[in-house]
Amino acid sequence: MIDELVQKISQKTGLSPDQAREVLSVVLSHLKEKLPAPLASGLDEYLSGGSTEGGSLIDRAKAMASGLGGVFEKKTEQLSHKR
């Protein structure tokens, strides 16, 4: 997967494969810093071509999104009770 991305970056930008690999490394490092830990680790597994434990990266994202929905619902309930 990484090699495919390096090739695409190189083709689309005209960068050498080494430069494209460096760009990809910077982008992936940034994503890993900003994504929640389960998604960041899933990203590594996905890009290495391995399977992700506990479901796919998309399954993990859906689970996290549904968890966030619960947080917002609770906050909304708390606010409505204060009125």
N, C-alpha and C positions, 0 to 999 in steps of 0.2 A: 504494500500500500504506500509506504513512504517513497519508494522509488518511482511509483506512478505519479505521485504528487510533485516530486522533484522534476520529473520529466515535463509535466504540464506547466509548472512555473517557468521552467527553462524555455519551453516552446513559446509561451505567451508573452514572456518579458524579454527574451533574447539574452538572458543571463546564462552564464556557464552553469553546468550542473553543480559545481562546487558552491557557486554563489547562491543558486536556487536552494540547495540543501541548507545553507546558512540562514536564508530568509525563512524557510520552513521551520527551522529550529527556533528562531525568535518568535514566530507566530505561535507555535505549539507551546513554548514556555509561557507565553502571555496567557494563552487559554487555560493552561493548567493552574496558573496563579489565580485566575478569575472565576473559574468554574467551581462548583461545589465538589468536594473530595470524591464522592462516588462517581460523578461524571468525569472528573479528571483522570481517575484511574481507569475508568472504562474507555476513555479516549486512547490511552496508551495500549490497552489490550486490543482495541479495534484496529489501530494503526499497525500493530505488530502482526495482524492477521490471525490472532488467536480469538478464541471465544471468550465471552465475558461471563464470569461467574455470577450466578444470581440473575441471569437474564441479559438481554441485549442492552446496548447503550440507550436505545430508544425506550426500552422498558424501564430503565433506571430513570430517565428523564420524565417519563409519565408518572412514575411513582413519586418523584420529588415534586412535580407540579401539583399532583393531587394533595400531597401533604401541605403545600403552601396554600392551597385553596381552603383547607381546614383551618389554618392559622388566620386567614382573612375572615372566614365566617365567624370564628370565635371573637375576633376583635369587633366585628360588626354587631354581634349580639351584645357584647359588653357596652358598646356605645349606645345601643337602642335602649338598654335597661337604665342607663343614666338619665335618660330624658324624662 
